[in-house]
Amino acid sequence: MNAVFEQPSIWRRGARVFEGFDGPLMTAIMMLAAIGLVVMYSAGFDHGTRFVDHARNMGIALAVLFVVAQVPPHRLMSLAVPLYTVGVALLVATALFGVTKKGATRWLNVGVVIQPSEMLKIAMPLMLAWWFQKREGQLRVLDFAIAAALLLVPVGLVLKQPDLGTSLLILSAGLFVIFFAGLSWKLIVPVFAIGAIGILALVLSGDAICQDGVKWPGMRDYQKTRVCTLLDPTKDPLGKGFHILQGEIAIGSGGLTGKGFMQGTQTHLEFIPERTTDFIFAALSEEFGLAGVGALMLCFLFLIYRGLWIAAMGPTLFARLLAGAITLSLFTYAFVNMGMVSGILPVVGVPLPFISYGGTAMVTLGLGLGILMSVARARRLMQS
């Protein structure tokens, strides 16, 4: 008798693609995406097609997430060296042949204009996670030194563009991998201590070192200006301090429950600069108040918690290091953006994940979350 095999339905075959997807992680992503769409509709109401473009960018990012989630971590590992090599090569090409806008050479024309530094936000943790996976069980101080060299090359190239914000994000992503790989606290604590002492000295002597003509070693004049503006934005309220002061006014005027959807005066009278990009957090705070900010922070905290849980349960060292670095990178983006809009950190041009407008940044976000979903999916499929 011939065996009869029942063909699975199209629905069942399609459902298999979603097997192993992490439900809590996807819930956090969709909640943040919904908040981003609501805020962008209001903040970008007078900005032409900003809302439509933001929705399209989110759709592209979710498609990237879906595709990357299908790639198992060991396949991602094989892409680490090529992506890092291509990324560094493109940064060198940008330094030599790049497109300059507003005094910064950050873009490269390869038929279409791209920003190669965005690639390193993912390529950097991939490369370092690959390196430590190869050295698993035999790590020495030299291995950490080589990792630091791999990290400093692209960071230095991005700093030279100059692009302080992106260089800090690449640096933090790499440092998270090195930290999770087992860097000794004996090396970490002194660095934090020196940094704390430096910040304290800066605050105490701010007036003296912010005088015109005083040079800061290793920093450009505009970087010095950003720090000095943070220390006292009221010195130039209609110039360099305008962004910070208007952001603080918008956040403070939101109160407990906000002025209401589409009712933000600072937002719609265009007092908030870059209200759909870097300073969209101020628009959210004004219209939805402390309640809206609290809801946003809870969503981010849930996303970070779930990401770290996925990292802790990763099937390999590579997967754990990569997932942990990507998760804490998301925390860094959110913390730095909220901090600079609130006036506790210098303005460095870091977008707020899911909320800020930007095509390249949104696709990079989808790529990172896709990798996180891939790690979660690999663990679930191994258990089933």
Number of C-alpha atoms within 10 A of each C-alpha: 3 4 5 6 6 6 8 9 9 8 8 10 11 11 10 9 13 13 14 21 20 18 11 13 20 15 14 19 19 15 16 21 18 15 17 24 20 15 24 27 20 21 31 21 15 12 13 9 12 18 23 14 14 24 19 13 21 24 16 16 25 22 16 20 23 21 16 21 26 20 17 18 25 14 9 16 18 13 14 20 17 11 18 22 14 15 22 22 14 21 27 16 15 24 19 11 14 22 17 14 9 5 9 13 20 23 23 21 13 8 6 7 12 18 17 21 25 18 21 30 26 26 25 30 31 30 28 30 28 24 20 22 19 13 12 12 8 8 15 9 10 9 14 19 11 13 20 16 12 17 23 16 12 23 25 14 18 27 16 15 20 17 19 17 19 20 24 19 21 25 22 22 29 31 21 21 28 22 16 15 20 11 16 11 10 8 9 11 11 11 12 11 11 11 12 12 12 12 12 12 11 17 13 11 11 15 12 10 16 18 10 9 8 11 13 12 7 7 10 11 13 9 17 18 16 17 18 22 24 20 20 16 20 15 12 12 15 12 11 17 21 18 22 27 23 23 28 19 16 27 25 17 19 24 16 15 15 23 17 13 15 18 14 24 16 21 26 17 8 14 17 25 18 16 24 28 19 23 29 29 29 34 27 31 28 33 29 26 23 19 15 19 23 13 15 19 15 14 19 21 14 17 23 21 15 20 26 20 16 25 25 16 16 25 17 16 19 29 31 24 26 32 32 26 31 29 24 19 25 21 17 18 19 20 16 22 24 22 15 23 24 23 20 13 18 23 24 18 16 24 24 26 20 26 28 26 28 20 16 15 21 24 21 19 23 26 22 26 27 23 29 31 29 29 32 29 24 22 20 17 11 9 8 7
